[in-house]
Amino acid sequence: MLRSGFTSATNSLELEIQKALREPDPVLANLQITRCHYLLAQALQGVLGDGAGANFHSWAVWGSRKAGVTIRQEDLDQARRDGSVVGSSIGGLVGLGSGWLLNWPHAWLPAAALIGVGCGLASGRLIISHSRRRSASLILAGNRTVLEDIGMQTVRFVRWLTAYPQGTTPALADFLEGLGRSTSSKQNLLEQAFTQYFRAHTTRTISEKQQATYLGNCFAVWHEHVRLEPYIQGAMPLIIRRCVTQRLLQFDIGPLRLAVAQDVPHTLLSTKPTGALSLESESAMQLLRTVSGTTVSSSTSFVGTAAHDWTKIKERMRYVFALFKAFHAEPQVCSAPYSSLQLDAIAAGQRPAGTL
């Protein structure tokens, strides 16, 4: 693509982002945000170069697509069933315990348990219905935050790189100065992310390009999850966090369905970024280990990467860093989230027909 083409594309993409952020319809807003990430992934790929592998926005496509399931309340029935099971179980135990503490006759204890089951069942369904509506609102707010926070910087990064004449190397400090200091993390994670993406842009070795892109993805998603912490905490009520993590947090990558409650699969280990680490990469890996609490960033085994409580950032990052590594060069990560007809409808500001 010619540099003038890149400039025109980034101008258009910036307008698309602004349109998605202003969209009042929650469902359509999510669809537009997902499409924007898909376009951003292609734009970033254009400056990182061939062979770089999936970038942050390639992954954000699937995170945003999953967010749409809750925003559209498509997981409400399953959530109600899970809430009913948890509520009735807890209610039954509370009823039984209350009867015992009140010195009810043993013959009455089953009745106490049944009363507790009924109360717990009703309470569980009410909690789930309320929490799903609140979750949809919080998840959409987080969806918008990620696009505005990182997406606009990606546009600026692509525009900045393509503004320089071919054959020249721009000074990274110029871009980082405009990035600003991160207010959400002492590690200035976006600086780390775009520093790695710049390394991927400048190197011509595929293994180094993949390493740098992978590290950039990890720092970007770490930054994202620090920003999203209040949204994630608020969207998952304390009493059902483990249940939601275990039963509802499934997502698709192209045709493949994964669940965060299961270890990252081992079947695609051959696709991970390979080659000896540079000193810069090793330093970045060490920083990533501080948040994941594991050596998974440099490990060849993904045993123990499953999350049990998605509200805990170390569990999230342990899983996500491993996921990014295992699937880094897999084509389905960079595939389109919707059909071409659906993408056209979304671009036109319409809810598309068919399964989303």
N, C-alpha and C positions, 0 to 999 in steps of 0.2 A: 504493500500500500504506500502511495506517495505521502510525503509529509503533509502536504496541503490537505490530503484526504483525511489524515489523522486529525488535523486541526478541525476540519468540518465535522468529523465524527464526534469529537469530544464536545464541541459546542452543542450539537444535537443531543448528545447523551446527558449533558448538564440540564438541558431543558426537560428531558424525560424524567430525570431524577426529581426536579422541582415539581413536575406535574404529579408524580406518584406521591410525593410528600404532602401535597395539597389536596389530594383526592379525599372527599368526605365519606364515600362509601367504603366501609372497612374491608369488605370482600374484594372489591375492585382494587383498592389501595394495595392489599397484599399481593394480588396478581401482578400489578404494575411493578411493585418492588422486586418481585421474583424475576420478572422480565428484565428489569434494570440490572440486576446482578448478572444475569446471563450476558447482557451486552457489555457490562464492565469486565467480565471475565475474558471476553474476546478482545477487548481493547487492551487490557493488561498483557494478555498473551502476545499481542502484536509487538510490544516493546521488550518483553522478556526474551523472546526468540524461540525458534523451533526447539523442541525437546525439553523445554523447561518443566513440563508437567502441569498438573492442576495448580491454580493459584487460589488465593483466598475467596475471590468472588465465584469461582467454580464451585467451591464448597458452600458458599452462602446461598447459592441457588437452591440447594436441597434443604438447607435449614429454613429458608423462607417458605419453601413449598410445604414443609412439615408444619410450620406455623399456621399456614392457611387452613389446615385440617381443624385446628382449634378455633380459629377465627370464624370459620363457617359452622362451627359446632357439630362437626361430623363425628366427633368422638364422644358426644354427650351420652348416648345410650350405653356404651361400654363403661364410661365413667360412673354412670348411675348404678350399673350392676356391681361394679367394684366397690363403690361407696356403700351400697346396700349390704354387701358381704361383710365389709369391715365394720360398719355401724352396728349391724345385728350381732356380730360376734362380740364386740366390745360391750354392747348393751346387755347381752345375755350374761356375761361375766359380772357386769356391774349389778344387775338385778339379783343374781345368785348371791353375790357378796353382801348386798344390802339386806337381803332376807336373813342371811346368816348373822350379820351384825345386829339386826333387830330381834334376834332370837325367835324367828318364826319357827313353827313346828316343821320337822323335816318333810312332812307330807306337802307342805306349802311351798317348799323351795323351788320345785319345777315351775309352779305358777309365777313365782318371783322372776325366774329366769325368762319365762315367756313374755312377761310384761316388759322386761328389759330388752328382749329381742325386738318387740314391737316398737318401743321408743327409739331404740338404736337404729332400726330400719328406717323409720320416718326421719330421724335426725340426719342419718347418712345421706339420704336422697336430697334433703333440703340443703345440706352443706355442699354437696356436689353440684346441684343446680346453680346455687349462688356462686360457687368458686369457679365453675366453668365460664359463666358470664364475665366474672372479674378477670379470669385468666385470658379470655379472648381480648379484652380491652388492654391488659398489660402486655400481652404478646404482640399486639399490633403496635403499641407504643415502642417496644423494643425493636420490632421490625423496622420501624421508621428511623429509630436512633442509629442503627447499624448503617443503613443506607446513607443517611446524612453525614454521619461521623467519618466513615471510612470511604464510602463511595465517592464523595466529593473530593477527597484527597487523592483517590485513584485517578479521577479525571484530571486533577491538577498535575499529578505525576506524569501521566501520559503526555499531556500538553507540554509540560516542561521539557521532557526528553526530546520530543519531536520538534521543538522550536529551534534546536541547535542544528547548524549545518552538518551534513554527513561528513564523517571523518574526524569530527571533534568530540571531545569528552567533556561534558559539563561538570562543574564542581558540585558534589553532593551537598555541601554545606549551604548552597544557594536554595536548594529545595527544602532542606530541614529547617532553615531559618523561617520560612513561610509556614511550616507545619505547626509551629508553636509548641510549647511545653505541655505534655499531657497532664491534665488535672486529675485524671482517674487512676494514675499509677506512678509510683516513685521511679519505676524503671523506664519511663518514657517509651512505652512499648511500640507506639506507632513509629517513632524514630528508628527503633530496632528493625521493625518490619520493612520499612521502605529502604533502609540501608541494605538489607539483604536483597531486596528486589533490584536495587541498583547494582549490586554485585552480580546478580543473575543477568542483568542487561549487558554488563561490560565484559563478562567472561565468554569465551568461545568454547570451553570444554563442557560437554554435556553433563558429565558427572558433577562438576562444580556448579553448573547452572541449576541442576535439579536440587542439589544440597541447599543452595542459597534460596531458591524458591520455596522449598519445604520449610526452611527456617523462617522465612518471611511470613508464610502462612500461619505458623505456630505463634509468632509474636502478634500478628494481626488478630487471630482468634482469641488469644489471651487478653489483649486489650478489649476486644468486644465483650468477653465474658465478665471482665471487671466492670465495664459500663452497664452490663445487663443484670448484675447481681441483684439489685432491688426488684427488678421485674420478675426474675426467676423465683426469688424468695416469695414474692407476693402472689405469684400464679400457682404455687403449690402449697396448700394448707398443711401445717405441721403434721396433723394426724394421718394424712394419706400420702406423704411424700414418697415413702418406700413403695407403696402400692402403685402409685402413678409411674415411678421409675421402672418398676418391674413389668407393668402391664400396658402402659400407654405410650411410652417413649420409643416408638418404632419409626423408622424413616426409610425412604427409598432413595437409592442412587441409581438413576436409570431404571433398569428392570430388577435390580437387586434390592431386597428388603433386609434391613439390619435392625437390631435392638440394642440399646445402650446397656441393658441388663445382662448382655452376653459378651464374652470376650471378643475383641476384634478378630475376624477370621484369619487363619494362617495360610489360606490357599493361595494368596497373591504375594507372598514374601519376595518373590523374584523381582517385583516391580518397585521395591523401595529404593530411594536415592542411595547410590553406592559410591565407593571410592574413599580414599584416605581423606580425613578431615583436615582442613587448614586450621591454623591457630585461631583465626577469626571464627570459624565454624565451631571449633571445640569450645571456645569461650561462650558462644551463643547457646550451644547445647547445655552447658553447665547451668546457665541461667534458667533454661527451660526446666531442668530437673528440679530446681528449687520450688516450682509451683506444682509439678506433677507428682513429686515425692517418689519418683521411681527413675530407673535408668532406661525407661522404655525408649527415649529419644535416640539412644544409641544401641538398643538391644535388638536381637533377632527373634525374640520370643514375646508374644503378646498375651501370655498367660497372666491372669489377674488384672486385666484392663477393664473388666466390666464395672459399671457404676451401680451402686446400691441406693444412693440418695443423690439425685441430680442437683440438689441445692448446694452441695458441697463442691467448691470450685476445684479442689485437688482431684476429686473423682472425675469431674467433667474434663479437666485438662489431661488427665491420665488417659482417658478413653479417646479424646479427640486427637491428641498428638499421635497416638498409635494408629488411629484410623487414617489420618493424613499420610502417615508413612506407608501403611500397607497398600493404599490405593492411589498413591501419588501419580503414577503413570498410567492408570487405567482409563481407557477412553470414555467409559460411561460417566465418569465424574464431570467431564466437559460436555456431555450431551445436553440437548435441549430439554427443559422441564415439561414443556407442553408441545403439542403438534404445531405445525406452521400455521394452520388455520386458527388455532386457539391463540397463538402469539399475535397474529394479525388483529384478531378481535380485541385483545387486551390493549394493543397499541391504539386502537380506534376508540378506546374508552368504553368497551362493552364487556359484559360477562360472557365468556365463551360457552358454547354448548359442549356436552360430553363430560367424561370423567376428568376431574382435576387432580 
